Amino acid sequence: MLDANLFSIGWLMVMIGFIIIFVAVVLMAVGSIRGRIQGGGAVLIGPIPIVFGTSREIVKVMLIVAIAIIIVTLIFTLLTVW
């Protein structure tokens, strides 16, 4: 039962990731029409985030997103151990 729940949660997270990527691409396309584009990203190597972006504001947002992902990962890890 627990394995099926974990599989469902994993599959749901993958689908949410694809939806977020799709929405980001659409928003960047709309932003390029206006002439205002900002971008950034976060690479997680274990628990260490490497954050980059085109402005300080985007870097702060990416850092918050990276920390949120680390927290969610830790919560799911602790739930599977217990």
Phi and psi in radians as a Rosetta constraint file:
Dihedral C 1 N 2 CA 2 C 2 CIRCULARHARMONIC -1.139 0.35
Dihedral N 2 CA 2 C 2 N 3 CIRCULARHARMONIC -0.661 0.35
Dihedral C 2 N 3 CA 3 C 3 CIRCULARHARMONIC -1.100 0.35
Dihedral N 3 CA 3 C 3 N 4 CIRCULARHARMONIC -0.701 0.35
Dihedral C 3 N 4 CA 4 C 4 CIRCULARHARMONIC -1.151 0.35
Dihedral N 4 CA 4 C 4 N 5 CIRCULARHARMONIC -0.686 0.35
Dihedral C 4 N 5 CA 5 C 5 CIRCULARHARMONIC -1.139 0.35
Dihedral N 5 CA 5 C 5 N 6 CIRCULARHARMONIC -0.747 0.35
Dihedral C 5 N 6 CA 6 C 6 CIRCULARHARMONIC -1.129 0.35
Dihedral N 6 CA 6 C 6 N 7 CIRCULARHARMONIC -0.693 0.35
Dihedral C 6 N 7 CA 7 C 7 CIRCULARHARMONIC -1.088 0.35
Dihedral N 7 CA 7 C 7 N 8 CIRCULARHARMONIC -0.758 0.35
Dihedral C 7 N 8 CA 8 C 8 CIRCULARHARMONIC -1.124 0.35
Dihedral N 8 CA 8 C 8 N 9 CIRCULARHARMONIC -0.730 0.35
Dihedral C 8 N 9 CA 9 C 9 CIRCULARHARMONIC -1.126 0.35
Dihedral N 9 CA 9 C 9 N 10 CIRCULARHARMONIC -0.752 0.35
Dihedral C 9 N 10 CA 10 C 10 CIRCULARHARMONIC -1.082 0.35
Dihedral N 10 CA 10 C 10 N 11 CIRCULARHARMONIC -0.798 0.35
Dihedral C 10 N 11 CA 11 C 11 CIRCULARHARMONIC -1.095 0.35
Dihedral N 11 CA 11 C 11 N 12 CIRCULARHARMONIC -0.712 0.35
Dihedral C 11 N 12 CA 12 C 12 CIRCULARHARMONIC -1.106 0.35
Dihedral N 12 CA 12 C 12 N 13 CIRCULARHARMONIC -0.721 0.35
Dihedral C 12 N 13 CA 13 C 13 CIRCULARHARMONIC -1.140 0.35
Dihedral N 13 CA 13 C 13 N 14 CIRCULARHARMONIC -0.665 0.35
Dihedral C 13 N 14 CA 14 C 14 CIRCULARHARMONIC -1.119 0.35
Dihedral N 14 CA 14 C 14 N 15 CIRCULARHARMONIC -0.780 0.35
Dihedral C 14 N 15 CA 15 C 15 CIRCULARHARMONIC -1.117 0.35
Dihedral N 15 CA 15 C 15 N 16 CIRCULARHARMONIC -0.717 0.35
Dihedral C 15 N 16 CA 16 C 16 CIRCULARHARMONIC -1.094 0.35
Dihedral N 16 CA 16 C 16 N 17 CIRCULARHARMONIC -0.664 0.35
Dihedral C 16 N 17 CA 17 C 17 CIRCULARHARMONIC -1.072 0.35
Dihedral N 17 CA 17 C 17 N 18 CIRCULARHARMONIC -0.766 0.35
Dihedral C 17 N 18 CA 18 C 18 CIRCULARHARMONIC -1.117 0.35
Dihedral N 18 CA 18 C 18 N 19 CIRCULARHARMONIC -0.677 0.35
Dihedral C 18 N 19 CA 19 C 19 CIRCULARHARMONIC -1.144 0.35
Dihedral N 19 CA 19 C 19 N 20 CIRCULARHARMONIC -0.733 0.35
Dihedral C 19 N 20 CA 20 C 20 CIRCULARHARMONIC -1.097 0.35
Dihedral N 20 CA 20 C 20 N 21 CIRCULARHARMONIC -0.725 0.35
Dihedral C 20 N 21 CA 21 C 21 CIRCULARHARMONIC -1.105 0.35
Dihedral N 21 CA 21 C 21 N 22 CIRCULARHARMONIC -0.761 0.35
Dihedral C 21 N 22 CA 22 C 22 CIRCULARHARMONIC -1.076 0.35
Dihedral N 22 CA 22 C 22 N 23 CIRCULARHARMONIC -0.807 0.35
Dihedral C 22 N 23 CA 23 C 23 CIRCULARHARMONIC -1.107 0.35
Dihedral N 23 CA 23 C 23 N 24 CIRCULARHARMONIC -0.687 0.35
Dihedral C 23 N 24 CA 24 C 24 CIRCULARHARMONIC -1.106 0.35
Dihedral N 24 CA 24 C 24 N 25 CIRCULARHARMONIC -0.718 0.35
Dihedral C 24 N 25 CA 25 C 25 CIRCULARHARMONIC -1.131 0.35
Dihedral N 25 CA 25 C 25 N 26 CIRCULARHARMONIC -0.752 0.35
Dihedral C 25 N 26 CA 26 C 26 CIRCULARHARMONIC -1.107 0.35
Dihedral N 26 CA 26 C 26 N 27 CIRCULARHARMONIC -0.768 0.35
Dihedral C 26 N 27 CA 27 C 27 CIRCULARHARMONIC -1.115 0.35
Dihedral N 27 CA 27 C 27 N 28 CIRCULARHARMONIC -0.653 0.35
Dihedral C 27 N 28 CA 28 C 28 CIRCULARHARMONIC -1.193 0.35
Dihedral N 28 CA 28 C 28 N 29 CIRCULARHARMONIC -0.638 0.35
Dihedral C 28 N 29 CA 29 C 29 CIRCULARHARMONIC -1.135 0.35
Dihedral N 29 CA 29 C 29 N 30 CIRCULARHARMONIC -0.752 0.35
Dihedral C 29 N 30 CA 30 C 30 CIRCULARHARMONIC -1.156 0.35
Dihedral N 30 CA 30 C 30 N 31 CIRCULARHARMONIC -0.708 0.35
Dihedral C 30 N 31 CA 31 C 31 CIRCULARHARMONIC -1.143 0.35
Dihedral N 31 CA 31 C 31 N 32 CIRCULARHARMONIC -0.564 0.35
Dihedral C 31 N 32 CA 32 C 32 CIRCULARHARMONIC -1.214 0.35
Dihedral N 32 CA 32 C 32 N 33 CIRCULARHARMONIC -0.488 0.35
Dihedral C 32 N 33 CA 33 C 33 CIRCULARHARMONIC -1.156 0.35
Dihedral N 33 CA 33 C 33 N 34 CIRCULARHARMONIC -0.695 0.35
Dihedral C 33 N 34 CA 34 C 34 CIRCULARHARMONIC -1.308 0.35
Dihedral N 34 CA 34 C 34 N 35 CIRCULARHARMONIC -0.310 0.35
Dihedral C 34 N 35 CA 35 C 35 CIRCULARHARMONIC 1.543 0.35
Dihedral N 35 CA 35 C 35 N 36 CIRCULARHARMONIC 0.211 0.35
Dihedral C 35 N 36 CA 36 C 36 CIRCULARHARMONIC -2.167 0.35
Dihedral N 36 CA 36 C 36 N 37 CIRCULARHARMONIC 1.793 0.35
Dihedral C 36 N 37 CA 37 C 37 CIRCULARHARMONIC -2.167 0.35
Dihedral N 37 CA 37 C 37 N 38 CIRCULARHARMONIC 2.316 0.35
Dihedral C 37 N 38 CA 38 C 38 CIRCULARHARMONIC -2.276 0.35
Dihedral N 38 CA 38 C 38 N 39 CIRCULARHARMONIC 2.512 0.35
Dihedral C 38 N 39 CA 39 C 39 CIRCULARHARMONIC -2.529 0.35
Dihedral N 39 CA 39 C 39 N 40 CIRCULARHARMONIC 2.834 0.35
Dihedral C 39 N 40 CA 40 C 40 CIRCULARHARMONIC -3.004 0.35
Dihedral N 40 CA 40 C 40 N 41 CIRCULARHARMONIC 3.097 0.35
Dihedral C 40 N 41 CA 41 C 41 CIRCULARHARMONIC -2.858 0.35
Dihedral N 41 CA 41 C 41 N 42 CIRCULARHARMONIC 2.967 0.35
Dihedral C 41 N 42 CA 42 C 42 CIRCULARHARMONIC -2.416 0.35
Dihedral N 42 CA 42 C 42 N 43 CIRCULARHARMONIC 2.286 0.35
Dihedral C 42 N 43 CA 43 C 43 CIRCULARHARMONIC -1.948 0.35
Dihedral N 43 CA 43 C 43 N 44 CIRCULARHARMONIC 2.170 0.35
Dihedral C 43 N 44 CA 44 C 44 CIRCULARHARMONIC -1.792 0.35
Dihedral N 44 CA 44 C 44 N 45 CIRCULARHARMONIC 2.064 0.35
Dihedral C 44 N 45 CA 45 C 45 CIRCULARHARMONIC -1.943 0.35
Dihedral N 45 CA 45 C 45 N 46 CIRCULARHARMONIC 1.693 0.35
Dihedral C 45 N 46 CA 46 C 46 CIRCULARHARMONIC 1.174 0.35
Dihedral N 46 CA 46 C 46 N 47 CIRCULARHARMONIC -2.298 0.35
Dihedral C 46 N 47 CA 47 C 47 CIRCULARHARMONIC -1.595 0.35
Dihedral N 47 CA 47 C 47 N 48 CIRCULARHARMONIC 0.122 0.35
Dihedral C 47 N 48 CA 48 C 48 CIRCULARHARMONIC -1.772 0.35
Dihedral N 48 CA 48 C 48 N 49 CIRCULARHARMONIC 2.033 0.35
Dihedral C 48 N 49 CA 49 C 49 CIRCULARHARMONIC -1.525 0.35
Dihedral N 49 CA 49 C 49 N 50 CIRCULARHARMONIC 2.416 0.35
Dihedral C 49 N 50 CA 50 C 50 CIRCULARHARMONIC -1.973 0.35
Dihedral N 50 CA 50 C 50 N 51 CIRCULARHARMONIC 1.993 0.35
Dihedral C 50 N 51 CA 51 C 51 CIRCULARHARMONIC -1.967 0.35
Dihedral N 51 CA 51 C 51 N 52 CIRCULARHARMONIC 2.428 0.35
Dihedral C 51 N 52 CA 52 C 52 CIRCULARHARMONIC -2.500 0.35
Dihedral N 52 CA 52 C 52 N 53 CIRCULARHARMONIC 2.758 0.35
Dihedral C 52 N 53 CA 53 C 53 CIRCULARHARMONIC -3.024 0.35
Dihedral N 53 CA 53 C 53 N 54 CIRCULARHARMONIC 3.025 0.35
Dihedral C 53 N 54 CA 54 C 54 CIRCULARHARMONIC -1.536 0.35
Dihedral N 54 CA 54 C 54 N 55 CIRCULARHARMONIC -0.244 0.35
Dihedral C 54 N 55 CA 55 C 55 CIRCULARHARMONIC -2.577 0.35
Dihedral N 55 CA 55 C 55 N 56 CIRCULARHARMONIC 2.887 0.35
Dihedral C 55 N 56 CA 56 C 56 CIRCULARHARMONIC -1.090 0.35
Dihedral N 56 CA 56 C 56 N 57 CIRCULARHARMONIC -0.645 0.35
Dihedral C 56 N 57 CA 57 C 57 CIRCULARHARMONIC -1.094 0.35
Dihedral N 57 CA 57 C 57 N 58 CIRCULARHARMONIC -0.756 0.35
Dihedral C 57 N 58 CA 58 C 58 CIRCULARHARMONIC -1.192 0.35
Dihedral N 58 CA 58 C 58 N 59 CIRCULARHARMONIC -0.665 0.35
Dihedral C 58 N 59 CA 59 C 59 CIRCULARHARMONIC -1.087 0.35
Dihedral N 59 CA 59 C 59 N 60 CIRCULARHARMONIC -0.709 0.35
Dihedral C 59 N 60 CA 60 C 60 CIRCULARHARMONIC -1.106 0.35
Dihedral N 60 CA 60 C 60 N 61 CIRCULARHARMONIC -0.753 0.35
Dihedral C 60 N 61 CA 61 C 61 CIRCULARHARMONIC -1.107 0.35
Dihedral N 61 CA 61 C 61 N 62 CIRCULARHARMONIC -0.766 0.35
Dihedral C 61 N 62 CA 62 C 62 CIRCULARHARMONIC -1.136 0.35
Dihedral N 62 CA 62 C 62 N 63 CIRCULARHARMONIC -0.624 0.35
Dihedral C 62 N 63 CA 63 C 63 CIRCULARHARMONIC -1.138 0.35
Dihedral N 63 CA 63 C 63 N 64 CIRCULARHARMONIC -0.723 0.35
Dihedral C 63 N 64 CA 64 C 64 CIRCULARHARMONIC -1.110 0.35
Dihedral N 64 CA 64 C 64 N 65 CIRCULARHARMONIC -0.748 0.35
Dihedral C 64 N 65 CA 65 C 65 CIRCULARHARMONIC -1.094 0.35
Dihedral N 65 CA 65 C 65 N 66 CIRCULARHARMONIC -0.758 0.35
Dihedral C 65 N 66 CA 66 C 66 CIRCULARHARMONIC -1.093 0.35
Dihedral N 66 CA 66 C 66 N 67 CIRCULARHARMONIC -0.745 0.35
Dihedral C 66 N 67 CA 67 C 67 CIRCULARHARMONIC -1.129 0.35
Dihedral N 67 CA 67 C 67 N 68 CIRCULARHARMONIC -0.701 0.35
Dihedral C 67 N 68 CA 68 C 68 CIRCULARHARMONIC -1.100 0.35
Dihedral N 68 CA 68 C 68 N 69 CIRCULARHARMONIC -0.719 0.35
Dihedral C 68 N 69 CA 69 C 69 CIRCULARHARMONIC -1.126 0.35
Dihedral N 69 CA 69 C 69 N 70 CIRCULARHARMONIC -0.715 0.35
Dihedral C 69 N 70 CA 70 C 70 CIRCULARHARMONIC -1.100 0.35
Dihedral N 70 CA 70 C 70 N 71 CIRCULARHARMONIC -0.739 0.35
Dihedral C 70 N 71 CA 71 C 71 CIRCULARHARMONIC -1.122 0.35
Dihedral N 71 CA 71 C 71 N 72 CIRCULARHARMONIC -0.778 0.35
Dihedral C 71 N 72 CA 72 C 72 CIRCULARHARMONIC -1.097 0.35
Dihedral N 72 CA 72 C 72 N 73 CIRCULARHARMONIC -0.724 0.35
Dihedral C 72 N 73 CA 73 C 73 CIRCULARHARMONIC -1.103 0.35
Dihedral N 73 CA 73 C 73 N 74 CIRCULARHARMONIC -0.738 0.35
Dihedral C 73 N 74 CA 74 C 74 CIRCULARHARMONIC -1.119 0.35
Dihedral N 74 CA 74 C 74 N 75 CIRCULARHARMONIC -0.701 0.35
Dihedral C 74 N 75 CA 75 C 75 CIRCULARHARMONIC -1.095 0.35
Dihedral N 75 CA 75 C 75 N 76 CIRCULARHARMONIC -0.814 0.35
Dihedral C 75 N 76 CA 76 C 76 CIRCULARHARMONIC -1.138 0.35
Dihedral N 76 CA 76 C 76 N 77 CIRCULARHARMONIC -0.622 0.35
Dihedral C 76 N 77 CA 77 C 77 CIRCULARHARMONIC -1.136 0.35
Dihedral N 77 CA 77 C 77 N 78 CIRCULARHARMONIC -0.772 0.35
Dihedral C 77 N 78 CA 78 C 78 CIRCULARHARMONIC -1.178 0.35
Dihedral N 78 CA 78 C 78 N 79 CIRCULARHARMONIC -0.598 0.35
Dihedral C 78 N 79 CA 79 C 79 CIRCULARHARMONIC -1.173 0.35
Dihedral N 79 CA 79 C 79 N 80 CIRCULARHARMONIC -0.587 0.35
Dihedral C 79 N 80 CA 80 C 80 CIRCULARHARMONIC -1.340 0.35
Dihedral N 80 CA 80 C 80 N 81 CIRCULARHARMONIC -0.465 0.35
Dihedral C 80 N 81 CA 81 C 81 CIRCULARHARMONIC -1.289 0.35
Dihedral N 81 CA 81 C 81 N 82 CIRCULARHARMONIC -0.649 0.35
